[in-house]
Amino acid sequence: MIAIVKVAGQQFKVEKDQTLYVPHVEGNAGDKLNLEVLLVDANGKLSIGTNHGVAVQAEILDQVKGDTVIAYKQKRRKGFHKKKGHRTTYTKIKVVSIA
């Protein structure tokens, strides 16, 4: 069974026991999440929309940071340059059940 869920404004295709990184969601390791289901594929039968009675449960495994992204600005011949960086936070989740 495959489902398309919406997490923090992004859509993900998930299966049972799949681990994935999603944009930061509040919570600690071990907390349970109920994900918003947009589409379900159950052995070739498609069910589209949010009123089909399927719930996707996920568990938060960890809160992690991504790679450093560098933003560099420079104006030629002026001696001006600025270098900044940031690391985006992600939440590692595991899909526990699709029922």
PDB file as gemmi writes it, atoms N, CA and C in Angstrom:
CRYST1    1.000    1.000    1.000  90.00  90.00  90.00 P 1                      
ATOM      1  N   MET A   1       0.850  -1.174   0.000  1.00  0.00           N  
ATOM      2  CA  MET A   1       0.000   0.000   0.000  1.00  0.00           C  
ATOM      3  C   MET A   1       0.896   1.236   0.000  1.00  0.00           C  
ATOM      4  N   ILE A   2       0.591   2.156  -0.888  1.00  0.00           N  
ATOM      5  CA  ILE A   2       1.356   3.387  -1.036  1.00  0.00           C  
ATOM      6  C   ILE A   2       0.418   4.561  -0.776  1.00  0.00           C  
ATOM      7  N   ALA A   3       0.940   5.596  -0.127  1.00  0.00           N  
ATOM      8  CA  ALA A   3       0.143   6.791   0.150  1.00  0.00           C  
ATOM      9  C   ALA A   3       0.964   8.029  -0.152  1.00  0.00           C  
ATOM     10  N   ILE A   4       0.275   9.080  -0.543  1.00  0.00           N  
ATOM     11  CA  ILE A   4       0.899  10.395  -0.704  1.00  0.00           C  
ATOM     12  C   ILE A   4       0.406  11.243   0.458  1.00  0.00           C  
ATOM     13  N   VAL A   5       1.353  11.746   1.257  1.00  0.00           N  
ATOM     14  CA  VAL A   5       1.006  12.511   2.446  1.00  0.00           C  
ATOM     15  C   VAL A   5       1.590  13.917   2.346  1.00  0.00           C  
ATOM     16  N   LYS A   6       1.017  14.807   3.138  1.00  0.00           N  
ATOM     17  CA  LYS A   6       1.475  16.193   3.181  1.00  0.00           C  
ATOM     18  C   LYS A   6       2.083  16.451   4.551  1.00  0.00           C  
ATOM     19  N   VAL A   7       3.356  16.859   4.564  1.00  0.00           N  
ATOM     20  CA  VAL A   7       4.068  17.140   5.809  1.00  0.00           C  
ATOM     21  C   VAL A   7       4.736  18.503   5.664  1.00  0.00           C  
ATOM     22  N   ALA A   8       4.379  19.436   6.524  1.00  0.00           N  
ATOM     23  CA  ALA A   8       4.989  20.772   6.556  1.00  0.00           C  
ATOM     24  C   ALA A   8       4.963  21.450   5.186  1.00  0.00           C  
ATOM     25  N   GLY A   9       3.855  21.294   4.460  1.00  0.00           N  
ATOM     26  CA  GLY A   9       3.691  21.966   3.184  1.00  0.00           C  
ATOM     27  C   GLY A   9       4.288  21.247   1.994  1.00  0.00           C  
ATOM     28  N   GLN A  10       4.904  20.085   2.173  1.00  0.00           N  
ATOM     29  CA  GLN A  10       5.476  19.319   1.074  1.00  0.00           C  
ATOM     30  C   GLN A  10       4.810  17.952   1.005  1.00  0.00           C  
ATOM     31  N   GLN A  11       4.777  17.386  -0.211  1.00  0.00           N  
ATOM     32  CA  GLN A  11       4.156  16.087  -0.403  1.00  0.00           C  
ATOM     33  C   GLN A  11       5.217  15.009  -0.541  1.00  0.00           C  
ATOM     34  N   PHE A  12       4.938  13.840   0.063  1.00  0.00           N  
ATOM     35  CA  PHE A  12       5.865  12.721   0.033  1.00  0.00           C  
ATOM     36  C   PHE A  12       5.120  11.441  -0.288  1.00  0.00           C  
ATOM     37  N   LYS A  13       5.738  10.564  -1.081  1.00  0.00           N  
ATOM     38  CA  LYS A  13       5.200   9.241  -1.378  1.00  0.00           C  
ATOM     39  C   LYS A  13       5.784   8.284  -0.349  1.00  0.00           C  
ATOM     40  N   VAL A  14       4.934   7.617   0.439  1.00  0.00           N  
ATOM     41  CA  VAL A  14       5.422   6.798   1.544  1.00  0.00           C  
ATOM     42  C   VAL A  14       4.862   5.382   1.480  1.00  0.00           C  
ATOM     43  N   GLU A  15       5.616   4.454   2.059  1.00  0.00           N  
ATOM     44  CA  GLU A  15       5.207   3.076   2.253  1.00  0.00           C  
ATOM     45  C   GLU A  15       5.453   2.722   3.712  1.00  0.00           C  
ATOM     46  N   LYS A  16       4.911   1.593   4.138  1.00  0.00           N  
ATOM     47  CA  LYS A  16       5.099   1.157   5.526  1.00  0.00           C  
ATOM     48  C   LYS A  16       6.581   0.857   5.766  1.00  0.00           C  
ATOM     49  N   ASP A  17       7.077   1.206   6.955  1.00  0.00           N  
ATOM     50  CA  ASP A  17       8.466   0.999   7.402  1.00  0.00           C  
ATOM     51  C   ASP A  17       9.487   1.816   6.621  1.00  0.00           C  
ATOM     52  N   GLN A  18       9.059   2.845   5.906  1.00  0.00           N  
ATOM     53  CA  GLN A  18       9.985   3.714   5.178  1.00  0.00           C  
ATOM     54  C   GLN A  18      10.496   4.813   6.109  1.00  0.00           C  
ATOM     55  N   THR A  19      11.782   5.145   5.970  1.00  0.00           N  
ATOM     56  CA  THR A  19      12.389   6.234   6.732  1.00  0.00           C  
ATOM     57  C   THR A  19      12.683   7.380   5.776  1.00  0.00           C  
ATOM     58  N   LEU A  20      12.320   8.607   6.172  1.00  0.00           N  
ATOM     59  CA  LEU A  20      12.581   9.743   5.313  1.00  0.00           C  
ATOM     60  C   LEU A  20      12.816  11.003   6.135  1.00  0.00           C  
ATOM     61  N   TYR A  21      13.436  11.982   5.481  1.00  0.00           N  
ATOM     62  CA  TYR A  21      13.719  13.276   6.083  1.00  0.00           C  
ATOM     63  C   TYR A  21      12.712  14.286   5.555  1.00  0.00           C  
ATOM     64  N   VAL A  22      12.025  14.970   6.472  1.00  0.00           N  
ATOM     65  CA  VAL A  22      11.022  15.968   6.114  1.00  0.00           C  
ATOM     66  C   VAL A  22      11.425  17.299   6.735  1.00  0.00           C  
ATOM     67  N   PRO A  23      10.868  18.419   6.243  1.00  0.00           N  
ATOM     68  CA  PRO A  23      11.161  19.700   6.891  1.00  0.00           C  
ATOM     69  C   PRO A  23      10.791  19.651   8.365  1.00  0.00           C  
ATOM     70  N   HIS A  24      11.411  20.497   9.143  1.00  0.00           N  
ATOM     71  CA  HIS A  24      11.314  20.456  10.598  1.00  0.00           C  
ATOM     72  C   HIS A  24       9.865  20.414  11.092  1.00  0.00           C  
ATOM     73  N   VAL A  25       9.580  19.422  11.937  1.00  0.00           N  
ATOM     74  CA  VAL A  25       8.283  19.266  12.596  1.00  0.00           C  
ATOM     75  C   VAL A  25       8.556  19.253  14.093  1.00  0.00           C  
ATOM     76  N   GLU A  26       7.770  20.020  14.850  1.00  0.00           N  
ATOM     77  CA  GLU A  26       7.960  20.074  16.299  1.00  0.00           C  
ATOM     78  C   GLU A  26       7.722  18.713  16.925  1.00  0.00           C  
ATOM     79  N   GLY A  27       8.579  18.348  17.866  1.00  0.00           N  
ATOM     80  CA  GLY A  27       8.426  17.092  18.583  1.00  0.00           C  
ATOM     81  C   GLY A  27       9.771  16.526  18.976  1.00  0.00           C  
ATOM     82  N   ASN A  28       9.733  15.528  19.850  1.00  0.00           N  
ATOM     83  CA  ASN A  28      10.947  14.865  20.310  1.00  0.00           C  
ATOM     84  C   ASN A  28      10.990  13.455  19.749  1.00  0.00           C  
ATOM     85  N   ALA A  29      12.153  12.827  19.870  1.00  0.00           N  
ATOM     86  CA  ALA A  29      12.321  11.459  19.401  1.00  0.00           C  
ATOM     87  C   ALA A  29      11.338  10.550  20.148  1.00  0.00           C  
ATOM     88  N   GLY A  30      10.646   9.712  19.395  1.00  0.00           N  
ATOM     89  CA  GLY A  30       9.667   8.808  19.985  1.00  0.00           C  
ATOM     90  C   GLY A  30       8.238   9.292  19.896  1.00  0.00           C  
ATOM     91  N   ASP A  31       8.025  10.564  19.580  1.00  0.00           N  
ATOM     92  CA  ASP A  31       6.665  11.091  19.444  1.00  0.00           C  
ATOM     93  C   ASP A  31       5.999  10.535  18.189  1.00  0.00           C  
ATOM     94  N   LYS A  32       4.684  10.398  18.232  1.00  0.00           N  
ATOM     95  CA  LYS A  32       3.904   9.901  17.095  1.00  0.00           C  
ATOM     96  C   LYS A  32       3.299  11.071  16.327  1.00  0.00           C  
ATOM     97  N   LEU A  33       3.189  10.902  15.010  1.00  0.00           N  
ATOM     98  CA  LEU A  33       2.580  11.907  14.142  1.00  0.00           C  
ATOM     99  C   LEU A  33       1.454  11.271  13.342  1.00  0.00           C  
ATOM    100  N   ASN A  34       0.373  11.991  13.134  1.00  0.00           N  
ATOM    101  CA  ASN A  34      -0.668  11.602  12.196  1.00  0.00           C  
ATOM    102  C   ASN A  34      -0.507  12.489  10.977  1.00  0.00           C  
ATOM    103  N   LEU A  35      -0.236  11.889   9.823  1.00  0.00           N  
ATOM    104  CA  LEU A  35       0.029  12.649   8.611  1.00  0.00           C  
ATOM    105  C   LEU A  35      -1.236  12.807   7.777  1.00  0.00           C  
ATOM    106  N   GLU A  36      -1.354  13.948   7.101  1.00  0.00           N  
ATOM    107  CA  GLU A  36      -2.501  14.229   6.238  1.00  0.00           C  
ATOM    108  C   GLU A  36      -2.358  13.433   4.941  1.00  0.00           C  
ATOM    109  N   VAL A  37      -3.357  12.613   4.631  1.00  0.00           N  
ATOM    110  CA  VAL A  37      -3.315  11.721   3.469  1.00  0.00           C  
ATOM    111  C   VAL A  37      -4.028  12.382   2.300  1.00  0.00           C  
ATOM    112  N   LEU A  38      -3.351  12.432   1.131  1.00  0.00           N  
ATOM    113  CA  LEU A  38      -3.932  13.033  -0.064  1.00  0.00           C  
ATOM    114  C   LEU A  38      -4.371  11.988  -1.085  1.00  0.00           C  
ATOM    115  N   LEU A  39      -3.645  10.849  -1.151  1.00  0.00           N  
ATOM    116  CA  LEU A  39      -3.946   9.811  -2.128  1.00  0.00           C  
ATOM    117  C   LEU A  39      -3.511   8.469  -1.561  1.00  0.00           C  
ATOM    118  N   VAL A  40      -4.282   7.418  -1.870  1.00  0.00           N  
ATOM    119  CA  VAL A  40      -3.939   6.073  -1.423  1.00  0.00           C  
ATOM    120  C   VAL A  40      -4.044   5.126  -2.608  1.00  0.00           C  
ATOM    121  N   ASP A  41      -3.019   4.270  -2.781  1.00  0.00           N  
ATOM    122  CA  ASP A  41      -3.023   3.231  -3.810  1.00  0.00           C  
ATOM    123  C   ASP A  41      -2.982   1.887  -3.097  1.00  0.00           C  
ATOM    124  N   ALA A  42      -4.133   1.193  -3.062  1.00  0.00           N  
ATOM    125  CA  ALA A  42      -4.229  -0.104  -2.410  1.00  0.00           C  
ATOM    126  C   ALA A  42      -4.412  -1.178  -3.474  1.00  0.00           C  
ATOM    127  N   ASN A  43      -3.296  -1.770  -3.894  1.00  0.00           N  
ATOM    128  CA  ASN A  43      -3.314  -2.850  -4.893  1.00  0.00           C  
ATOM    129  C   ASN A  43      -4.015  -2.441  -6.185  1.00  0.00           C  
ATOM    130  N   GLY A  44      -3.697  -1.268  -6.685  1.00  0.00           N  
ATOM    131  CA  GLY A  44      -4.261  -0.793  -7.948  1.00  0.00           C  
ATOM    132  C   GLY A  44      -5.528   0.025  -7.816  1.00  0.00           C  
ATOM    133  N   LYS A  45      -6.138   0.089  -6.649  1.00  0.00           N  
ATOM    134  CA  LYS A  45      -7.327   0.909  -6.451  1.00  0.00           C  
ATOM    135  C   LYS A  45      -6.916   2.253  -5.873  1.00  0.00           C  
ATOM    136  N   LEU A  46      -7.163   3.305  -6.648  1.00  0.00           N  
ATOM    137  CA  LEU A  46      -6.798   4.649  -6.217  1.00  0.00           C  
ATOM    138  C   LEU A  46      -7.941   5.290  -5.457  1.00  0.00           C  
ATOM    139  N   SER A  47      -7.577   5.991  -4.385  1.00  0.00           N  
ATOM    140  CA  SER A  47      -8.538   6.763  -3.611  1.00  0.00           C  
ATOM    141  C   SER A  47      -7.939   8.143  -3.413  1.00  0.00           C  
ATOM    142  N   ILE A  48      -8.579   9.145  -4.026  1.00  0.00           N  
ATOM    143  CA  ILE A  48      -8.046  10.498  -4.016  1.00  0.00           C  
ATOM    144  C   ILE A  48      -8.888  11.371  -3.099  1.00  0.00           C  
ATOM    145  N   GLY A  49      -8.235  12.247  -2.350  1.00  0.00           N  
ATOM    146  CA  GLY A  49      -8.931  13.159  -1.461  1.00  0.00           C  
ATOM    147  C   GLY A  49      -8.630  12.840  -0.014  1.00  0.00           C  
ATOM    148  N   THR A  50      -9.220  13.605   0.890  1.00  0.00           N  
ATOM    149  CA  THR A  50      -8.924  13.438   2.306  1.00  0.00           C  
ATOM    150  C   THR A  50     -10.025  12.704   3.065  1.00  0.00           C  
ATOM    151  N   ASN A  51     -11.103  12.265   2.386  1.00  0.00           N  
ATOM    152  CA  ASN A  51     -12.233  11.639   3.075  1.00  0.00           C  
ATOM    153  C   ASN A  51     -12.319  10.136   2.826  1.00  0.00           C  
ATOM    154  N   HIS A  52     -11.221   9.436   2.698  1.00  0.00           N  
ATOM    155  CA  HIS A  52     -11.268   8.010   2.391  1.00  0.00           C  
ATOM    156  C   HIS A  52     -11.009   7.127   3.603  1.00  0.00           C  
ATOM    157  N   GLY A  53     -10.856   7.681   4.790  1.00  0.00           N  
ATOM    158  CA  GLY A  53     -10.746   6.890   6.007  1.00  0.00           C  
ATOM    159  C   GLY A  53      -9.423   6.193   6.218  1.00  0.00           C  
ATOM    160  N   VAL A  54      -8.377   6.614   5.553  1.00  0.00           N  
ATOM    161  CA  VAL A  54      -7.062   6.010   5.731  1.00  0.00           C  
ATOM    162  C   VAL A  54      -6.210   6.941   6.589  1.00  0.00           C  
ATOM    163  N   ALA A  55      -5.519   6.363   7.558  1.00  0.00           N  
ATOM    164  CA  ALA A  55      -4.657   7.149   8.438  1.00  0.00           C  
ATOM    165  C   ALA A  55      -3.222   6.654   8.308  1.00  0.00           C  
ATOM    166  N   VAL A  56      -2.289   7.587   8.229  1.00  0.00           N  
ATOM    167  CA  VAL A  56      -0.867   7.252   8.180  1.00  0.00           C  
ATOM    168  C   VAL A  56      -0.240   7.721   9.486  1.00  0.00           C  
ATOM    169  N   GLN A  57       0.349   6.780  10.205  1.00  0.00           N  
ATOM    170  CA  GLN A  57       1.012   7.076  11.477  1.00  0.00           C  
ATOM    171  C   GLN A  57       2.524   7.035  11.250  1.00  0.00           C  
ATOM    172  N   ALA A  58       3.227   8.008  11.822  1.00  0.00           N  
ATOM    173  CA  ALA A  58       4.682   8.057  11.724  1.00  0.00           C  
ATOM    174  C   ALA A  58       5.261   8.322  13.102  1.00  0.00           C  
ATOM    175  N   GLU A  59       6.525   7.957  13.264  1.00  0.00           N  
ATOM    176  CA  GLU A  59       7.235   8.162  14.522  1.00  0.00           C  
ATOM    177  C   GLU A  59       8.466   9.011  14.253  1.00  0.00           C  
ATOM    178  N   ILE A  60       8.697  10.011  15.099  1.00  0.00           N  
ATOM    179  CA  ILE A  60       9.886  10.855  14.973  1.00  0.00           C  
ATOM    180  C   ILE A  60      11.084  10.083  15.514  1.00  0.00           C  
ATOM    181  N   LEU A  61      12.119   9.966  14.675  1.00  0.00           N  
ATOM    182  CA  LEU A  61      13.340   9.284  15.093  1.00  0.00           C  
ATOM    183  C   LEU A  61      14.393  10.256  15.611  1.00  0.00           C  
ATOM    184  N   ASP A  62      14.519  11.419  14.940  1.00  0.00           N  
ATOM    185  CA  ASP A  62      15.581  12.346  15.312  1.00  0.00           C  
ATOM    186  C   ASP A  62      15.329  13.706  14.678  1.00  0.00           C  
ATOM    187  N   GLN A  63      15.920  14.748  15.268  1.00  0.00           N  
ATOM    188  CA  GLN A  63      15.952  16.084  14.692  1.00  0.00           C  
ATOM    189  C   GLN A  63      17.383  16.320  14.230  1.00  0.00           C  
ATOM    190  N   VAL A  64      17.593  16.570  12.925  1.00  0.00           N  
ATOM    191  CA  VAL A  64      18.940  16.680  12.376  1.00  0.00           C  
ATOM    192  C   VAL A  64      19.079  17.972  11.579  1.00  0.00           C  
ATOM    193  N   LYS A  65      20.319  18.328  11.277  1.00  0.00           N  
ATOM    194  CA  LYS A  65      20.614  19.485  10.436  1.00  0.00           C  
ATOM    195  C   LYS A  65      21.204  19.014   9.115  1.00  0.00           C  
ATOM    196  N   GLY A  66      20.894  19.737   8.049  1.00  0.00           N  
ATOM    197  CA  GLY A  66      21.403  19.408   6.728  1.00  0.00           C  
ATOM    198  C   GLY A  66      22.793  19.981   6.521  1.00  0.00           C  
ATOM    199  N   ASP A  67      23.280  19.887   5.290  1.00  0.00           N  
ATOM    200  CA  ASP A  67      24.590  20.415   4.941  1.00  0.00           C  
ATOM    201  C   ASP A  67      24.574  21.947   4.973  1.00  0.00           C  
ATOM    202  N   THR A  68      25.748  22.531   5.112  1.00  0.00           N  
ATOM    203  CA  THR A  68      25.878  23.983   5.145  1.00  0.00           C  
ATOM    204  C   THR A  68      25.659  24.563   3.751  1.00  0.00           C  
ATOM    205  N   VAL A  69      24.818  25.577   3.670  1.00  0.00           N  
ATOM    206  CA  VAL A  69      24.574  26.295   2.428  1.00  0.00           C  
ATOM    207  C   VAL A  69      25.220  27.668   2.578  1.00  0.00           C  
ATOM    208  N   ILE A  70      26.126  28.008   1.664  1.00  0.00           N  
ATOM    209  CA  ILE A  70      26.857  29.271   1.725  1.00  0.00           C  
ATOM    210  C   ILE A  70      26.198  30.286   0.791  1.00  0.00           C  
ATOM    211  N   ALA A  71      25.944  31.499   1.320  1.00  0.00           N  
ATOM    212  CA  ALA A  71      25.440  32.614   0.517  1.00  0.00           C  
ATOM    213  C   ALA A  71      26.554  33.649   0.461  1.00  0.00           C  
ATOM    214  N   TYR A  72      27.108  33.895  -0.727  1.00  0.00           N  
ATOM    215  CA  TYR A  72      28.228  34.802  -0.886  1.00  0.00           C  
ATOM    216  C   TYR A  72      27.809  35.956  -1.777  1.00  0.00           C  
ATOM    217  N   LYS A  73      28.024  37.184  -1.298  1.00  0.00           N  
ATOM    218  CA  LYS A  73      27.694  38.381  -2.062  1.00  0.00           C  
ATOM    219  C   LYS A  73      28.972  39.182  -2.276  1.00  0.00           C  
ATOM    220  N   GLN A  74      29.092  39.798  -3.453  1.00  0.00           N  
ATOM    221  CA  GLN A  74      30.274  40.588  -3.761  1.00  0.00           C  
ATOM    222  C   GLN A  74      29.917  41.663  -4.769  1.00  0.00           C  
ATOM    223  N   LYS A  75      30.525  42.840  -4.597  1.00  0.00           N  
ATOM    224  CA  LYS A  75      30.390  43.908  -5.586  1.00  0.00           C  
ATOM    225  C   LYS A  75      31.777  44.142  -6.172  1.00  0.00           C  
ATOM    226  N   ARG A  76      31.878  44.011  -7.457  1.00  0.00           N  
ATOM    227  CA  ARG A  76      33.188  44.098  -8.093  1.00  0.00           C  
ATOM    228  C   ARG A  76      33.782  45.500  -7.989  1.00  0.00           C  
ATOM    229  N   ARG A  77      35.085  45.530  -7.842  1.00  0.00           N  
ATOM    230  CA  ARG A  77      35.901  46.747  -7.783  1.00  0.00           C  
ATOM    231  C   ARG A  77      35.576  47.645  -6.595  1.00  0.00           C  
ATOM    232  N   LYS A  78      34.797  47.215  -5.635  1.00  0.00           N  
ATOM    233  CA  LYS A  78      34.431  48.039  -4.489  1.00  0.00           C  
ATOM    234  C   LYS A  78      35.024  47.518  -3.182  1.00  0.00           C  
ATOM    235  N   GLY A  79      35.546  46.323  -3.199  1.00  0.00           N  
ATOM    236  CA  GLY A  79      36.094  45.753  -1.983  1.00  0.00           C  
ATOM    237  C   GLY A  79      35.022  45.230  -1.025  1.00  0.00           C  
ATOM    238  N   PHE A  80      33.807  45.078  -1.523  1.00  0.00           N  
ATOM    239  CA  PHE A  80      32.714  44.611  -0.683  1.00  0.00           C  
ATOM    240  C   PHE A  80      32.473  43.129  -0.928  1.00  0.00           C  
ATOM    241  N   HIS A  81      32.461  42.372   0.141  1.00  0.00           N  
ATOM    242  CA  HIS A  81      32.040  40.968   0.051  1.00  0.00           C  
ATOM    243  C   HIS A  81      31.495  40.537   1.401  1.00  0.00           C  
ATOM    244  N   LYS A  82      30.534  39.662   1.341  1.00  0.00           N  
ATOM    245  CA  LYS A  82      29.865  39.176   2.539  1.00  0.00           C  
ATOM    246  C   LYS A  82      29.622  37.679   2.371  1.00  0.00           C  
ATOM    247  N   LYS A  83      29.959  36.917   3.394  1.00  0.00           N  
ATOM    248  CA  LYS A  83      29.784  35.475   3.336  1.00  0.00           C  
ATOM    249  C   LYS A  83      28.960  35.029   4.541  1.00  0.00           C  
ATOM    250  N   LYS A  84      27.835  34.402   4.278  1.00  0.00           N  
ATOM    251  CA  LYS A  84      26.973  33.879   5.331  1.00  0.00           C  
ATOM    252  C   LYS A  84      26.635  32.437   5.003  1.00  0.00           C  
ATOM    253  N   GLY A  85      26.261  31.691   6.015  1.00  0.00           N  
ATOM    254  CA  GLY A  85      25.866  30.307   5.798  1.00  0.00           C  
ATOM    255  C   GLY A  85      24.777  29.901   6.771  1.00  0.00           C  
ATOM    256  N   HIS A  86      24.073  28.842   6.427  1.00  0.00           N  
ATOM    257  CA  HIS A  86      23.050  28.312   7.331  1.00  0.00           C  
ATOM    258  C   HIS A  86      22.906  26.813   7.093  1.00  0.00           C  
ATOM    259  N   ARG A  87      22.355  26.143   8.108  1.00  0.00           N  
ATOM    260  CA  ARG A  87      22.065  24.716   8.014  1.00  0.00           C  
ATOM    261  C   ARG A  87      20.576  24.521   8.290  1.00  0.00           C  
ATOM    262  N   THR A  88      19.863  23.973   7.324  1.00  0.00           N  
ATOM    263  CA  THR A  88      18.432  23.748   7.456  1.00  0.00           C  
ATOM    264  C   THR A  88      18.175  22.560   8.373  1.00  0.00           C  
ATOM    265  N   THR A  89      17.157  22.677   9.227  1.00  0.00           N  
ATOM    266  CA  THR A  89      16.829  21.583  10.136  1.00  0.00           C  
ATOM    267  C   THR A  89      15.785  20.664   9.504  1.00  0.00           C  
ATOM    268  N   TYR A  90      15.978  19.372   9.685  1.00  0.00           N  
ATOM    269  CA  TYR A  90      15.076  18.351   9.171  1.00  0.00           C  
ATOM    270  C   TYR A  90      14.655  17.432  10.307  1.00  0.00           C  
ATOM    271  N   THR A  91      13.548  16.742  10.105  1.00  0.00           N  
ATOM    272  CA  THR A  91      13.079  15.742  11.047  1.00  0.00           C  
ATOM    273  C   THR A  91      13.129  14.389  10.356  1.00  0.00           C  
ATOM    274  N   LYS A  92      13.781  13.433  10.990  1.00  0.00           N  
ATOM    275  CA  LYS A  92      13.850  12.075  10.462  1.00  0.00           C  
ATOM    276  C   LYS A  92      12.672  11.300  11.036  1.00  0.00           C  
ATOM    277  N   ILE A  93      11.799  10.790  10.140  1.00  0.00           N  
ATOM    278  CA  ILE A  93      10.625  10.053  10.598  1.00  0.00           C  
ATOM    279  C   ILE A  93      10.591   8.662   9.964  1.00  0.00           C  
ATOM    280  N   LYS A  94       9.856   7.774  10.612  1.00  0.00           N  
ATOM    281  CA  LYS A  94       9.631   6.419  10.096  1.00  0.00           C  
ATOM    282  C   LYS A  94       8.135   6.190  10.045  1.00  0.00           C  
ATOM    283  N   VAL A  95       7.637   5.731   8.903  1.00  0.00           N  
ATOM    284  CA  VAL A  95       6.218   5.446   8.733  1.00  0.00           C  
ATOM    285  C   VAL A  95       5.922   4.118   9.433  1.00  0.00           C  
ATOM    286  N   VAL A  96       5.070   4.164  10.453  1.00  0.00           N  
ATOM    287  CA  VAL A  96       4.768   2.995  11.256  1.00  0.00           C  
ATOM    288  C   VAL A  96       3.637   2.179  10.638  1.00  0.00           C  
ATOM    289  N   SER A  97       2.563   2.854  10.210  1.00  0.00           N  
ATOM    290  CA  SER A  97       1.436   2.115   9.657  1.00  0.00           C  
ATOM    291  C   SER A  97       0.630   2.961   8.684  1.00  0.00           C  
ATOM    292  N   ILE A  98       0.019   2.265   7.726  1.00  0.00           N  
ATOM    293  CA  ILE A  98      -0.950   2.871   6.799  1.00  0.00           C  
ATOM    294  C   ILE A  98      -2.203   2.014   6.936  1.00  0.00           C  
ATOM    295  N   ALA A  99      -3.219   2.540   7.593  1.00  0.00           N  
ATOM    296  CA  ALA A  99      -4.419   1.730   7.854  1.00  0.00           C  
ATOM    297  C   ALA A  99      -5.684   2.536   7.612  1.00  0.00           C  
TER     298      ALA A  99                                                      
END                                                                             
